[in-house]
Amino acid sequence: MASSFCTSVQEGKELFEKKCVKCNKLEKSLNATKDLAGWEKTTKAMIRYSGGDITEKDAKKIAKYLVGRR
């Protein structure tokens, strides 16, 4: 199970670095502190702004990565 979690976190990190950099400075997001609900709200908004580049599944992985990175 830990391996699955690590894989998911790694996928979230890769998605964050690939997709979020198009619209945001990564450092700004990495310095923000939010709980999972806060990051889910933010990533759901990014789905709309991305024009389909970020899926719901991607957004969940990105949110989990961002909350778990600290």
C-alpha positions as CSV (number, residue, x, y, z in Angstrom):
1,M,0.0,0.0,0.0
2,A,2.8,2.4,0.8
3,S,4.3,1.8,-2.7
4,S,0.9,2.7,-4.3
5,F,0.8,5.9,-2.3
6,C,4.4,6.8,-3.3
7,T,3.5,6.1,-6.9
8,S,0.5,8.3,-6.7
9,V,2.5,11.1,-5.0
10,Q,5.2,10.8,-7.7
11,E,2.5,11.0,-10.4
12,G,1.0,14.1,-8.8
13,K,4.4,15.7,-8.6
14,E,5.0,15.0,-12.3
15,L,1.6,16.3,-13.3
16,F,2.1,19.4,-11.2
17,E,5.4,20.2,-12.8
18,K,4.2,19.5,-16.3
19,K,0.7,21.0,-16.3
20,C,0.7,23.7,-13.6
21,V,3.8,25.5,-14.9
22,K,1.8,26.6,-18.0
23,C,-0.1,29.1,-15.9
24,N,1.6,29.4,-12.5
25,K,5.0,29.9,-11.0
26,L,5.6,26.6,-9.3
27,E,7.4,28.3,-6.4
28,K,4.2,30.2,-5.5
29,S,2.2,27.0,-5.3
30,L,4.9,25.2,-3.4
31,N,5.0,28.0,-0.8
32,A,1.3,28.0,-0.3
33,T,-0.1,26.0,2.7
34,K,-3.5,24.5,2.3
35,D,-5.2,21.4,3.5
36,L,-6.5,18.8,1.1
37,A,-9.9,20.5,0.8
38,G,-8.2,23.7,-0.1
39,W,-6.0,22.2,-2.7
40,E,-8.9,20.2,-4.2
41,K,-10.9,23.5,-4.5
42,T,-7.9,25.1,-6.2
43,T,-7.2,22.3,-8.6
44,K,-10.9,22.0,-9.6
45,A,-10.7,25.7,-10.6
46,M,-7.6,24.9,-12.6
47,I,-9.5,22.2,-14.5
48,R,-11.7,25.0,-15.9
49,Y,-8.8,27.3,-16.7
50,S,-6.8,24.6,-18.4
51,G,-9.1,24.1,-21.3
52,G,-9.2,20.4,-20.8
53,D,-5.4,19.9,-20.2
54,I,-6.0,19.0,-16.6
55,T,-8.5,16.2,-15.9
56,E,-10.5,15.5,-12.7
57,K,-8.2,12.5,-12.1
58,D,-5.1,14.7,-12.6
59,A,-6.4,17.4,-10.3
60,K,-6.9,14.9,-7.5
61,K,-3.4,13.6,-7.9
62,I,-2.0,17.1,-7.9
63,A,-3.9,18.1,-4.8
64,K,-2.7,15.0,-2.9
65,Y,0.9,15.8,-4.0
66,L,0.6,19.4,-2.9
67,V,-0.8,18.7,0.5
68,G,1.6,15.8,1.2
69,R,4.8,17.5,0.2
70,R,5.5,19.2,3.5
